[in-house]
């Protein structure tokens, strides 16, 4: 028969061992729960590597550079397009303004010529001279049909204006008006020949000036054509000299004198005298001054050059009263 004490000890040891194993298992389970999850088990928390390949860096740099260059090129093209459009708009505006300016200048020239023609008719009527011949009036106004040998075909005329960078046609412009505009731009006369040189002065003229020492006119009108042509140059040169000195003397006055009523009247008298002599200049240029007028003019100028101003005034009165 077994010893009861030994049985008790065995039972006690068995119970203790069982409890110890249960406790160890329990502790192991608790420790396992408390441990963090390995990185391999949580891929969503994997941090990126702080090291980047050099090839990736270079590729990214090249991509950024290409994008930057493309943006710069796009901006440059946009600026060029904007500049080109602005220049085209400005060029179109300038063309429109130039055409308008030329149209207004042409209209102003026509009105001025009509006014000069009207004044010439009044002067001729006052002096008892015959009126302007119809042909002469038509040529001066530019409305006469040019002679066939002096005309230019419309296609050729348009081409010539285009080569001069001028408008080929203006609103309401006829062929004769276009031909007249071309000849004016090209410096040609009504026959298509180069115009004479225009010499500056109070009244611009094509008559070549002569030195002051050669301005003294003869006592009588010469019969020779060459001598008469030189006389026309002498008269125009003397009138230009007198008008120039008159203008200079008026410009040298004090400002108070210029703005006074008498100063303004003196300036108006000079302007009126200058404008009244324009038709005479044109006659001298053409060489068709009537003998009944040319003789007294020579007498007046001769007296002025010799400082016989009373005689010059008397000669003027005889001319004006005799032709009234």
C-alpha positions in Angstrom: 0.0 0.0 0.0 1.3 3.3 -1.1 2.1 6.0 1.3 -0.6 8.7 1.5 2.0 11.4 2.0 3.7 10.6 -1.2 0.4 10.7 -3.1 -0.4 14.0 -1.6 3.0 15.4 -2.6 2.6 14.1 -6.2 -0.8 15.6 -6.5 0.4 18.9 -5.1 3.4 18.9 -7.5 1.1 18.1 -10.4 -1.2 21.0 -9.6 1.7 23.4 -9.1 3.2 22.4 -12.4 -0.1 22.8 -14.2 -0.7 26.2 -12.7 2.9 27.4 -13.6 2.4 26.3 -17.2 -0.9 28.1 -17.4 0.6 31.3 -16.0 3.6 31.0 -18.3 1.2 30.6 -21.3 -0.9 33.5 -20.1 2.2 35.8 -19.7 3.5 34.8 -23.1 0.2 35.7 -24.7 0.2 39.1 -22.9 3.7 39.8 -24.0 3.0 38.9 -27.5 0.1 41.3 -27.6 2.2 44.1 -26.2 4.9 43.7 -28.8 4.7 46.1 -31.9 3.8 44.7 -35.2 6.9 44.1 -37.4 7.5 46.6 -40.3 7.1 43.8 -42.8 3.5 43.3 -41.6 2.5 47.0 -42.0 3.5 48.0 -45.5 1.3 51.2 -45.4 3.7 52.7 -42.7 6.9 52.0 -44.8 8.8 55.3 -45.0 10.4 56.3 -48.3 14.1 56.0 -48.5 15.9 59.3 -48.0 18.4 58.4 -50.8 17.4 59.2 -54.5 19.2 57.9 -57.5 21.3 60.3 -59.4 19.6 59.3 -62.7 16.2 60.1 -61.2 17.5 63.5 -60.1 19.0 64.3 -63.6 15.8 63.2 -65.3 13.7 65.4 -63.0 16.1 68.4 -63.6 15.9 67.9 -67.4 12.1 67.7 -67.2 11.9 71.0 -65.2 14.3 72.7 -67.5 12.3 71.6 -70.6 9.1 72.9 -69.0 10.7 76.2 -68.1 12.1 76.7 -71.6 8.8 75.9 -73.2 7.1 78.4 -71.0 9.7 81.0 -72.0 9.3 80.2 -75.7 5.5 80.4 -75.4 5.8 83.8 -73.7 8.2 85.0 -76.4 5.9 83.9 -79.2 3.0 85.6 -77.5 4.9 88.8 -77.2 6.0 88.7 -80.9 2.4 88.1 -82.0 1.2 90.9 -79.9 3.9 93.2 -81.2 3.3 92.2 -84.8 -0.5 92.8 -84.4 0.2 96.2 -82.8 2.6 97.2 -85.7 0.1 96.1 -88.3 -2.6 98.1 -86.6 -0.4 101.1 -86.4 0.7 100.8 -90.0 -2.9 100.6 -91.1 -3.8 103.7 -89.0 -0.8 105.5 -90.5 -1.9 104.6 -94.0 -5.4 105.8 -93.3 -4.1 109.1 -91.8 -1.7 109.6 -94.7 -4.4 109.0 -97.3 -6.7 111.4 -95.4 -3.9 114.0 -95.2 -3.2 113.8 -98.9 -6.9 113.9 -99.7 -7.3 117.1 -97.6 -4.1 118.6 -99.1 -5.4 117.9 -102.6 -8.8 119.5 -101.7 -7.0 122.5 -100.1 -4.8 122.9 -103.2 -7.8 122.8 -105.4 -9.7 125.4 -103.4 -6.6 127.6 -103.3 -6.2 127.4 -107.0 -9.8 128.3 -107.5 -9.4 131.2 -105.1 -6.3 132.4 -107.0 -8.1 132.0 -110.3 -11.1 134.0 -109.0 -8.7 136.8 -107.7 -7.0 136.8 -111.1 -10.3 137.3 -112.9 -11.2 140.1 -110.5 -7.8 141.7 -111.1 -8.1 141.4 -114.8 -11.5 142.9 -114.8 -10.3 145.8 -112.6 -7.4 146.5 -114.9 -9.4 146.1 -118.0 -7.6 143.0 -119.2 -9.3 140.1 -121.0 -10.5 137.2 -118.9 -8.5 134.0 -118.7 -8.9 131.9 -121.8 -11.1 128.8 -121.2 -8.2 126.5 -122.2 -5.8 128.2 -119.7 -8.4 127.9 -116.9 -8.9 124.2 -117.7 -5.2 123.5 -117.6 -4.6 125.4 -114.4 -7.5 123.6 -112.7 -6.3 120.3 -114.0 -9.7 119.4 -115.5 -8.6 119.6 -119.2 -8.1 116.3 -121.0 -4.3 115.9 -121.5 -3.0 115.6 -125.1 -2.5 112.0 -126.1 1.2 112.4 -126.2 1.2 113.7 -122.6 -1.3 111.2 -121.2 -0.4 108.0 -119.4 -2.4 104.8 -119.5 -4.3 104.2 -116.3 -2.6 100.8 -115.7 0.8 102.3 -116.1 -0.2 105.3 -113.9 -1.4 102.9 -111.1 1.9 101.0 -111.3 3.9 104.2 -111.1 2.0 105.4 -108.0 2.5 101.9 -106.4 6.2 102.1 -107.0 6.2 105.5 -105.3 4.4 103.9 -102.3 1.5 106.2 -102.9 -2.2 105.4 -102.9 -3.2 104.2 -106.3 -6.6 105.7 -106.1 -8.3 108.2 -103.9 -12.0 108.5 -103.2 -13.8 110.2 -106.1 -10.5 110.7 -108.0 -10.7 110.8 -111.8 -7.9 109.7 -114.2 -7.0 113.3 -114.8 -6.8 114.0 -111.1 -4.7 110.8 -110.6 -2.4 111.9 -113.4 -2.1 115.4 -111.9 -1.3 113.9 -108.5 1.4 111.7 -110.0 3.1 114.5 -111.9 3.1 116.7 -108.8 4.7 113.9 -106.8 7.2 113.2 -109.6 8.0 116.9 -110.0 6.7 117.0 -113.6 4.7 119.7 -115.4 1.5 119.4 -117.4 3.5 118.1 -120.4 5.3 115.4 -118.4 8.6 117.3 -118.3 10.6 118.0 -115.1 9.5 121.2 -113.5 11.9 124.1 -113.1 13.6 124.5 -109.8 11.5 126.4 -107.2 13.7 129.1 -105.5 12.7 130.0 -102.0 11.6 133.5 -100.8 8.5 135.4 -99.6 7.0 134.3 -102.9 8.6 131.0 -104.2 9.4 131.3 -107.9 11.0 129.3 -110.7 12.8 132.5 -111.9 16.5 132.2 -111.0 17.5 135.1 -108.8 20.2 137.5 -109.9 22.9 139.1 -107.7 21.9 142.4 -106.1 24.5 144.2 -108.2 22.7 143.0 -111.4 19.2 143.9 -110.3 19.1 147.4 -111.8 16.5 147.4 -114.6 17.0 149.3 -117.9 15.2 152.5 -118.7 12.9 150.8 -121.3 11.7 147.3 -122.0 14.1 145.5 -124.2 12.9 144.0 -127.5 15.2 141.0 -127.5 13.7 137.8 -126.0 16.8 136.9 -124.0 17.1 140.4 -122.6 13.4 140.4 -121.7 13.8 137.0 -120.0 16.6 138.5 -118.0 14.4 141.5 -117.2 11.8 139.1 -115.7 14.5 137.7 -113.5 15.6 141.2 -112.4 12.1 142.2 -111.5 11.4 139.0 -109.5 14.8 139.3 -107.7 14.2 142.9 -106.8 10.6 142.3 -105.5 12.0 139.3 -103.5 14.7 141.5 -102.0 12.2 144.3 -101.0 9.7 141.8 -99.5 12.4 140.0 -97.6 13.7 143.2 -96.1 10.2 144.3 -95.3 9.5 141.0 -93.4 12.8 141.3 -91.5 12.2 144.8 -90.4 8.7 143.9 -89.1 10.1 140.9 -87.3 12.7 143.0 -85.5 10.1 145.2 -83.8 9.5 145.0 -80.1 6.8 142.6 -79.0 4.7 145.5 -77.7 4.8 147.2 -81.1 3.9 143.9 -82.9 0.8 143.4 -80.7 -0.4 146.9 -81.0 -3.1 147.9 -83.5 -0.7 149.8 -85.7 1.8 147.0 -85.6 -0.8 144.5 -86.7 -2.0 146.8 -89.4 1.6 147.1 -90.7 2.0 143.4 -90.8 -1.4 143.0 -92.6 -0.3 145.5 -95.2 2.9 143.5 -95.9 0.9 140.2 -96.2 -1.6 141.9 -98.5 1.1 143.3 -100.7 2.9 139.9 -100.9 -0.3 138.0 -101.8 -1.3 140.6 -104.4 2.1 140.2 -106.2 1.7 136.4 -106.6 -0.2 136.7 -109.9 2.6 139.0 -111.2 5.2 136.4 -110.3 3.3 133.8 -112.2 3.1 136.1 -115.3 6.8 136.8 -115.1 7.5 133.0 -114.9 5.4 132.4 -118.0 6.9 135.5 -119.8 3.5 136.8 -120.9 3.2 140.1 -119.1 1.3 142.6 -121.2 3.3 145.4 -122.7 0.9 148.0 -121.3 1.7 146.7 -117.8 5.4 145.7 -118.1 6.5 149.2 -119.2 5.0 151.0 -116.1 6.3 148.3 -113.8 9.8 148.8 -115.2 9.4 152.6 -114.7 8.3 152.1 -111.1 11.1 149.8 -110.2 13.7 152.0 -111.9 12.5 155.0 -109.9 12.6 153.0 -106.6 16.1 151.8 -107.4 17.2 155.4 -107.9 15.4 156.4 -104.7 13.0 158.6 -106.6 10.0 157.4 -104.6 7.7 160.3 -105.5 8.2 159.5 -109.2 7.6 155.8 -108.4 4.3 156.7 -106.7 3.3 158.9 -109.6 4.0 156.1 -112.0 2.0 153.7 -109.9 -1.0 156.1 -109.8 -0.8 156.5 -113.6 -0.8 152.8 -114.0 -3.7 152.1 -111.6 -5.9 155.0 -112.8 -5.2 154.3 -116.5 -6.2 150.7 -116.1 -9.2 151.2 -113.8 
